[in-house]
Amino acid sequence: MPNIGMITLDALDEAATAGWWRERLGAEYAGQYPGFTMLNVPGFSARLGFQKVESVSLDKNRVHLDLEADGDREQAVAGFVAAGAVLLEEHTEDPSFGWSVLRDPFGIIFCLSDPH
């Protein structure tokens, strides 16, 4: 049965986007090629890939990351916002579990949830 080897995200500037995510996730570069950058993320068996495209939609990703906070979600969200992400939505309907929807400085939408 196949394993997930990489999650690939479209980016207008794949090198800058990969660099931003590398810093946020404590990742290491796994490979850099013209128009494509790969990261190894600690604790994640698949690689994270960023490929250069000519245009991206700021409304909806075809693939997105679901990140889990390792402590206080609000503090984690604040760290991403301080690094240039934009908070789009908060989902706190269930008092036992919530998540935030953010957009990174390069237009990639992702979620950050409470620990679970």
TORTILO-240175 format. One record per residue: residue number from 1; residue in three letters; y, x, z of N, C-alpha, C, O in turn. Coordinates in nm, 2 decimals. Atoms other than C-alpha are relative to their C-alpha. Layout:
{NUM, "ALA", {Y, X, Z}, {Y, X, Z}, {Y, X, Z}, {Y, X, Z}}
...
This chain:
{1, "MET", {-0.12, 0.08, 0.00}, {0.00, 0.00, 0.00}, {0.12, 0.09, 0.00}, {0.13, 0.19, 0.08}}
{2, "PRO", {-0.12, -0.08, 0.01}, {0.34, 0.14, -0.09}, {0.08, 0.00, 0.13}, {0.08, -0.10, 0.21}}
{3, "ASN", {-0.09, -0.01, -0.11}, {0.58, 0.26, 0.18}, {0.15, -0.01, -0.05}, {0.17, 0.03, -0.16}}
{4, "ILE", {-0.14, -0.01, 0.03}, {0.96, 0.22, 0.18}, {0.04, 0.14, 0.01}, {0.04, 0.20, 0.12}}
{5, "GLY", {-0.05, -0.14, 0.00}, {1.08, 0.56, 0.08}, {0.15, 0.02, 0.01}, {0.19, 0.12, 0.07}}
{6, "MET", {-0.15, -0.01, -0.01}, {1.45, 0.49, 0.05}, {0.06, -0.13, -0.02}, {0.01, -0.22, -0.09}}
{7, "ILE", {-0.09, 0.12, 0.02}, {1.71, 0.22, 0.07}, {0.12, 0.06, -0.08}, {0.19, 0.15, -0.02}}
{8, "THR", {-0.11, -0.05, 0.08}, {1.96, 0.28, -0.21}, {0.12, -0.10, -0.01}, {0.10, -0.22, -0.03}}
{9, "LEU", {-0.12, 0.08, 0.00}, {2.32, 0.15, -0.20}, {0.09, 0.05, -0.11}, {0.11, 0.17, -0.13}}
{10, "ASP", {-0.10, -0.03, 0.10}, {2.57, 0.14, -0.48}, {0.13, 0.04, 0.06}, {0.17, -0.02, 0.16}}
{11, "ALA", {-0.13, -0.04, -0.06}, {2.90, 0.32, -0.42}, {0.08, 0.06, -0.12}, {0.03, 0.12, -0.21}}
{12, "LEU", {-0.09, -0.05, 0.10}, {3.20, 0.41, -0.63}, {0.01, 0.15, 0.02}, {0.02, 0.22, -0.08}}
{13, "ASP", {0.00, -0.15, -0.03}, {3.21, 0.76, -0.46}, {-0.11, 0.02, 0.09}, {-0.10, 0.02, 0.21}}
{14, "GLU", {0.12, -0.01, -0.08}, {2.86, 0.82, -0.35}, {0.00, 0.12, 0.10}, {-0.06, 0.11, 0.21}}
{15, "ALA", {0.00, -0.11, -0.10}, {2.93, 1.16, -0.19}, {0.08, -0.03, 0.12}, {0.04, 0.00, 0.23}}
{16, "ALA", {-0.09, 0.04, -0.12}, {3.22, 1.03, 0.03}, {-0.07, -0.11, 0.08}, {-0.06, -0.10, 0.20}}
{17, "THR", {0.07, 0.11, -0.08}, {3.02, 0.72, 0.12}, {-0.12, 0.06, 0.08}, {-0.13, 0.02, 0.20}}
{18, "ALA", {0.11, -0.06, -0.07}, {2.71, 0.92, 0.21}, {0.05, 0.09, 0.12}, {-0.01, 0.09, 0.23}}
{19, "GLY", {-0.06, -0.08, -0.11}, {2.93, 1.16, 0.42}, {0.04, -0.09, 0.11}, {0.02, -0.05, 0.23}}
{20, "TRP", {-0.05, 0.09, -0.11}, {3.08, 0.87, 0.61}, {-0.12, -0.05, 0.08}, {-0.12, -0.05, 0.20}}
{21, "TRP", {0.12, 0.05, -0.07}, {2.74, 0.72, 0.69}, {-0.08, 0.11, 0.07}, {-0.14, 0.09, 0.18}}
{22, "ARG", {0.06, -0.12, -0.06}, {2.60, 1.07, 0.77}, {0.06, 0.02, 0.14}, {-0.02, 0.04, 0.24}}
{23, "GLU", {-0.07, -0.01, -0.13}, {2.86, 1.10, 1.05}, {-0.03, -0.11, 0.09}, {-0.05, -0.09, 0.21}}
{24, "ARG", {0.02, 0.12, -0.09}, {2.81, 0.75, 1.18}, {-0.15, 0.00, 0.06}, {-0.17, -0.05, 0.17}}
{25, "LEU", {0.14, 0.01, -0.04}, {2.42, 0.78, 1.20}, {-0.06, 0.13, 0.04}, {-0.18, 0.13, 0.08}}
{26, "GLY", {0.06, -0.13, -0.04}, {2.38, 1.15, 1.29}, {-0.10, 0.05, -0.10}, {-0.20, 0.11, -0.06}}
{27, "ALA", {0.10, -0.03, 0.10}, {2.19, 1.20, 0.96}, {0.02, 0.14, -0.06}, {0.12, 0.21, -0.03}}
{28, "GLU", {0.00, -0.12, 0.07}, {2.12, 1.51, 0.76}, {-0.01, -0.02, -0.15}, {-0.08, -0.12, -0.19}}
{29, "TYR", {0.02, 0.01, 0.15}, {2.15, 1.56, 0.38}, {-0.14, 0.03, -0.04}, {-0.20, 0.13, 0.01}}
{30, "ALA", {0.14, -0.03, 0.05}, {1.81, 1.53, 0.21}, {0.01, 0.04, -0.14}, {-0.09, 0.10, -0.19}}
{31, "GLY", {-0.01, -0.04, 0.14}, {1.94, 1.59, -0.14}, {0.13, -0.05, -0.06}, {0.17, -0.16, -0.03}}
{32, "GLN", {-0.12, 0.03, 0.07}, {2.25, 1.59, -0.35}, {-0.01, 0.03, -0.15}, {-0.04, 0.15, -0.18}}
{33, "TYR", {0.01, -0.02, 0.15}, {2.25, 1.54, -0.73}, {0.12, -0.06, -0.06}, {0.18, -0.14, 0.01}}
{34, "PRO", {-0.11, 0.07, 0.07}, {2.51, 1.44, -0.98}, {-0.02, -0.15, 0.01}, {-0.11, -0.21, -0.05}}
{35, "GLY", {0.01, 0.14, -0.01}, {2.58, 1.08, -0.89}, {-0.09, -0.06, 0.10}, {-0.11, -0.18, 0.10}}
{36, "PHE", {0.10, 0.05, -0.09}, {2.32, 1.05, -0.62}, {-0.01, 0.09, 0.13}, {-0.02, 0.22, 0.11}}
{37, "THR", {0.01, -0.07, -0.12}, {2.31, 1.16, -0.25}, {-0.10, -0.07, 0.09}, {-0.10, -0.19, 0.10}}
{38, "MET", {0.10, 0.06, -0.09}, {2.02, 1.11, -0.01}, {0.02, 0.06, 0.14}, {0.06, 0.17, 0.16}}
{39, "LEU", {-0.01, -0.04, -0.14}, {2.02, 1.12, 0.37}, {-0.13, -0.02, 0.08}, {-0.20, -0.12, 0.05}}
{40, "ASN", {0.10, 0.02, -0.10}, {1.75, 1.16, 0.64}, {0.06, -0.05, 0.13}, {0.15, 0.03, 0.18}}
{41, "VAL", {-0.06, 0.06, -0.12}, {1.84, 0.94, 0.93}, {-0.10, 0.01, 0.12}, {-0.22, -0.03, 0.11}}
{42, "PRO", {0.09, -0.01, -0.12}, {1.69, 1.02, 1.28}, {-0.06, -0.13, 0.04}, {0.01, -0.23, 0.05}}
{43, "GLY", {0.07, 0.12, -0.05}, {1.43, 0.77, 1.39}, {-0.03, -0.10, -0.11}, {-0.07, -0.21, -0.08}}
{44, "PHE", {0.02, 0.09, 0.11}, {1.41, 0.61, 1.04}, {-0.08, 0.07, -0.10}, {-0.05, 0.18, -0.15}}
{45, "SER", {0.09, -0.07, 0.08}, {1.12, 0.69, 0.82}, {0.04, 0.01, -0.15}, {0.00, 0.10, -0.22}}
{46, "ALA", {-0.04, 0.00, 0.14}, {1.28, 0.60, 0.49}, {0.13, 0.08, -0.02}, {0.21, 0.09, 0.08}}
{47, "ARG", {-0.13, -0.07, 0.03}, {1.57, 0.79, 0.33}, {0.10, -0.11, -0.04}, {0.07, -0.22, -0.08}}
{48, "LEU", {-0.11, 0.09, 0.04}, {1.91, 0.63, 0.27}, {0.06, 0.07, -0.12}, {0.11, 0.18, -0.11}}
{49, "GLY", {-0.05, -0.05, 0.12}, {2.03, 0.68, -0.08}, {0.13, -0.07, -0.05}, {0.15, -0.19, -0.02}}
{50, "PHE", {-0.13, 0.05, 0.05}, {2.38, 0.64, -0.24}, {0.01, 0.04, -0.14}, {0.01, 0.16, -0.17}}
{51, "GLN", {-0.01, -0.03, 0.15}, {2.41, 0.61, -0.62}, {0.14, -0.04, -0.05}, {0.19, -0.15, -0.01}}
{52, "LYS", {-0.13, 0.03, 0.06}, {2.74, 0.62, -0.81}, {-0.02, -0.11, -0.11}, {-0.10, -0.11, -0.19}}
{53, "VAL", {-0.01, 0.11, 0.09}, {2.82, 0.30, -1.00}, {0.15, -0.01, -0.04}, {0.24, 0.04, 0.02}}
{54, "GLU", {-0.14, 0.01, 0.05}, {3.13, 0.21, -1.20}, {0.08, -0.11, 0.07}, {0.20, -0.11, 0.07}}
{55, "SER", {-0.07, 0.11, -0.07}, {3.21, -0.11, -1.00}, {-0.10, -0.05, 0.11}, {-0.22, -0.05, 0.09}}
{56, "VAL", {0.07, 0.07, -0.10}, {3.10, -0.28, -0.68}, {0.07, -0.13, 0.04}, {0.19, -0.14, 0.02}}
{57, "SER", {-0.06, 0.13, -0.05}, {3.15, -0.63, -0.54}, {0.03, 0.02, 0.15}, {-0.05, 0.06, 0.23}}
{58, "LEU", {-0.04, 0.00, -0.14}, {3.34, -0.65, -0.21}, {-0.04, -0.13, 0.07}, {-0.02, -0.15, 0.19}}
{59, "ASP", {0.03, 0.13, -0.05}, {3.21, -1.00, -0.16}, {-0.15, -0.01, 0.06}, {-0.17, -0.07, 0.16}}
{60, "LYS", {0.14, 0.01, -0.04}, {2.83, -0.95, -0.13}, {-0.08, 0.12, -0.05}, {-0.07, 0.16, -0.17}}
{61, "ASN", {0.09, -0.11, 0.03}, {2.59, -0.66, -0.12}, {-0.13, -0.06, -0.05}, {-0.17, -0.17, -0.01}}
{62, "ARG", {0.14, 0.04, 0.04}, {2.25, -0.69, -0.30}, {-0.10, 0.05, 0.10}, {-0.20, -0.01, 0.12}}
{63, "VAL", {0.08, -0.05, -0.11}, {2.11, -0.49, -0.01}, {0.09, 0.03, 0.11}, {0.20, 0.08, 0.08}}
{64, "HIS", {-0.09, -0.04, -0.11}, {2.25, -0.44, 0.33}, {-0.08, 0.06, 0.12}, {-0.20, 0.03, 0.13}}
{65, "LEU", {0.07, -0.06, -0.12}, {2.17, -0.25, 0.65}, {0.02, -0.09, 0.12}, {0.13, -0.15, 0.14}}
{66, "ASP", {0.00, 0.07, -0.13}, {2.09, -0.42, 0.98}, {-0.01, 0.11, 0.10}, {-0.12, 0.16, 0.12}}
{67, "LEU", {0.01, -0.10, -0.11}, {2.18, -0.18, 1.25}, {-0.01, -0.06, 0.13}, {0.05, -0.17, 0.15}}
{68, "GLU", {0.02, 0.05, -0.13}, {2.09, -0.23, 1.61}, {0.08, 0.09, 0.10}, {0.06, 0.22, 0.10}}
{69, "ALA", {-0.08, -0.08, -0.09}, {2.34, -0.11, 1.88}, {-0.10, 0.05, 0.11}, {-0.19, -0.01, 0.15}}
{70, "ASP", {0.09, -0.06, -0.10}, {2.18, 0.13, 2.13}, {0.06, -0.03, 0.14}, {0.02, 0.03, 0.24}}
{71, "GLY", {-0.07, 0.03, -0.13}, {2.40, -0.02, 2.41}, {0.09, -0.12, -0.02}, {0.04, -0.23, -0.07}}
{72, "ASP", {-0.10, 0.10, 0.01}, {2.71, -0.23, 2.41}, {0.04, -0.02, -0.15}, {0.10, 0.07, -0.21}}
{73, "ARG", {-0.03, 0.02, 0.14}, {2.76, -0.39, 2.06}, {0.15, 0.01, -0.02}, {0.19, 0.06, -0.12}}
{74, "GLU", {-0.14, 0.00, 0.02}, {3.13, -0.44, 2.11}, {0.06, 0.14, -0.01}, {0.15, 0.17, -0.09}}
{75, "GLN", {-0.04, -0.14, 0.01}, {3.17, -0.07, 2.18}, {-0.04, 0.07, -0.13}, {0.04, 0.14, -0.19}}
{76, "ALA", {0.04, -0.06, 0.13}, {2.97, 0.02, 1.88}, {0.08, -0.05, -0.12}, {0.12, 0.03, -0.20}}
{77, "VAL", {-0.08, 0.05, 0.10}, {3.17, -0.21, 1.66}, {0.14, 0.07, 0.00}, {0.19, 0.11, -0.10}}
{78, "ALA", {-0.13, -0.07, -0.01}, {3.49, -0.05, 1.79}, {0.00, 0.14, -0.06}, {0.09, 0.18, -0.12}}
{79, "GLY", {0.01, -0.13, 0.05}, {3.36, 0.29, 1.70}, {0.00, 0.00, -0.15}, {0.06, 0.08, -0.22}}
{80, "PHE", {0.00, 0.01, 0.15}, {3.29, 0.18, 1.34}, {0.13, -0.04, -0.05}, {0.18, 0.02, -0.15}}
{81, "VAL", {-0.14, 0.04, 0.05}, {3.63, 0.01, 1.31}, {0.09, 0.12, 0.01}, {0.18, 0.14, -0.08}}
{82, "ALA", {-0.09, -0.12, -0.02}, {3.80, 0.33, 1.45}, {-0.03, 0.10, -0.12}, {0.06, 0.18, -0.15}}
{83, "ALA", {0.04, -0.09, 0.11}, {3.61, 0.52, 1.17}, {0.04, -0.05, -0.14}, {0.01, 0.01, -0.24}}
{84, "GLY", {-0.04, 0.06, 0.13}, {3.75, 0.29, 0.90}, {-0.07, -0.12, -0.05}, {-0.03, -0.18, -0.15}}
{85, "ALA", {0.07, 0.12, 0.04}, {3.51, 0.00, 0.89}, {0.09, -0.12, 0.03}, {0.19, -0.11, 0.11}}
{86, "VAL", {-0.07, 0.12, -0.02}, {3.65, -0.36, 0.88}, {-0.09, -0.10, 0.06}, {-0.20, -0.13, 0.00}}
{87, "LEU", {0.08, 0.11, -0.06}, {3.51, -0.63, 1.11}, {0.03, -0.13, -0.08}, {0.14, -0.17, -0.09}}
{88, "LEU", {-0.02, 0.12, 0.08}, {3.45, -0.94, 0.89}, {-0.04, -0.13, 0.08}, {0.03, -0.23, 0.06}}
{89, "GLU", {0.05, 0.12, -0.07}, {3.26, -1.18, 1.11}, {-0.07, 0.04, 0.13}, {-0.12, 0.15, 0.15}}
{90, "GLU", {0.08, -0.01, -0.13}, {3.12, -1.22, 1.47}, {-0.09, -0.12, 0.01}, {-0.05, -0.24, -0.02}}
{91, "HIS", {0.10, 0.11, -0.02}, {2.81, -1.43, 1.53}, {-0.05, 0.01, 0.15}, {-0.13, 0.09, 0.18}}
{92, "THR", {0.03, 0.00, -0.14}, {2.78, -1.51, 1.90}, {-0.04, -0.14, 0.05}, {-0.02, -0.18, 0.16}}
{93, "GLU", {0.04, 0.14, -0.03}, {2.65, -1.87, 1.89}, {-0.11, 0.00, 0.11}, {-0.11, -0.09, 0.20}}
{94, "ASP", {0.11, -0.01, -0.10}, {2.34, -1.77, 2.09}, {0.04, 0.10, 0.10}, {0.06, 0.22, 0.07}}
{95, "PRO", {-0.05, -0.10, -0.10}, {2.45, -1.61, 2.42}, {-0.10, 0.11, 0.03}, {-0.06, 0.21, 0.09}}
{96, "SER", {0.10, -0.11, -0.03}, {2.13, -1.40, 2.43}, {-0.01, 0.10, -0.12}, {-0.07, 0.21, -0.10}}
{97, "PHE", {0.00, -0.09, 0.12}, {2.18, -1.24, 2.08}, {0.11, -0.02, -0.09}, {0.14, -0.14, -0.13}}
{98, "GLY", {-0.11, 0.01, 0.10}, {2.48, -1.17, 1.86}, {0.00, 0.11, -0.10}, {-0.07, 0.22, -0.08}}
{99, "TRP", {-0.01, -0.11, 0.10}, {2.57, -0.96, 1.56}, {0.14, -0.01, -0.06}, {0.21, -0.12, -0.06}}
{100, "SER", {-0.13, -0.01, 0.07}, {2.88, -0.85, 1.38}, {-0.02, 0.04, -0.15}, {-0.12, 0.12, -0.18}}
{101, "VAL", {0.01, -0.04, 0.14}, {2.93, -0.82, 1.01}, {0.12, 0.08, -0.03}, {0.24, 0.04, 0.00}}
{102, "LEU", {-0.11, -0.10, 0.03}, {3.14, -0.52, 0.89}, {-0.01, 0.04, -0.14}, {-0.11, 0.02, -0.21}}
{103, "ARG", {0.00, -0.06, 0.13}, {3.24, -0.36, 0.57}, {0.05, 0.15, 0.02}, {0.16, 0.17, 0.08}}
{104, "ASP", {-0.04, -0.14, -0.01}, {3.26, 0.02, 0.55}, {0.12, 0.03, -0.09}, {0.15, -0.05, -0.17}}
{105, "PRO", {-0.12, -0.03, 0.08}, {3.56, 0.20, 0.39}, {-0.03, 0.00, -0.15}, {0.07, 0.01, -0.23}}
{106, "PHE", {0.04, -0.01, 0.14}, {3.37, 0.20, 0.06}, {-0.05, -0.13, -0.06}, {-0.09, -0.14, -0.17}}
{107, "GLY", {0.03, 0.13, 0.04}, {3.30, -0.17, 0.04}, {-0.14, -0.05, 0.03}, {-0.18, -0.16, -0.01}}
{108, "ILE", {0.14, 0.04, -0.03}, {2.94, -0.18, 0.17}, {0.00, -0.08, 0.13}, {0.05, -0.04, 0.23}}
{109, "ILE", {0.01, 0.10, -0.11}, {2.88, -0.48, 0.40}, {-0.13, 0.03, 0.08}, {-0.24, 0.05, 0.02}}
{110, "PHE", {0.12, -0.03, -0.08}, {2.64, -0.42, 0.69}, {0.02, -0.08, 0.13}, {0.12, -0.13, 0.17}}
{111, "CYS", {0.00, 0.07, -0.13}, {2.54, -0.59, 1.02}, {-0.03, 0.10, 0.11}, {-0.10, 0.20, 0.10}}
{112, "LEU", {0.03, -0.08, -0.12}, {2.54, -0.45, 1.37}, {-0.03, -0.10, 0.11}, {0.05, -0.18, 0.15}}
{113, "SER", {0.04, 0.10, -0.10}, {2.34, -0.65, 1.63}, {-0.01, 0.06, 0.14}, {0.00, 0.18, 0.16}}
{114, "ASP", {0.03, -0.04, -0.14}, {2.29, -0.65, 2.00}, {-0.14, 0.07, 0.00}, {-0.22, 0.04, -0.09}}
{115, "PRO", {0.13, -0.05, -0.02}, {1.99, -0.45, 2.12}, {-0.11, -0.11, 0.01}, {-0.08, -0.21, 0.07}}
{116, "HIS", {0.11, 0.10, -0.01}, {1.66, -0.64, 2.08}, {-0.13, 0.07, -0.01}, {-0.24, 0.00, 0.00}}
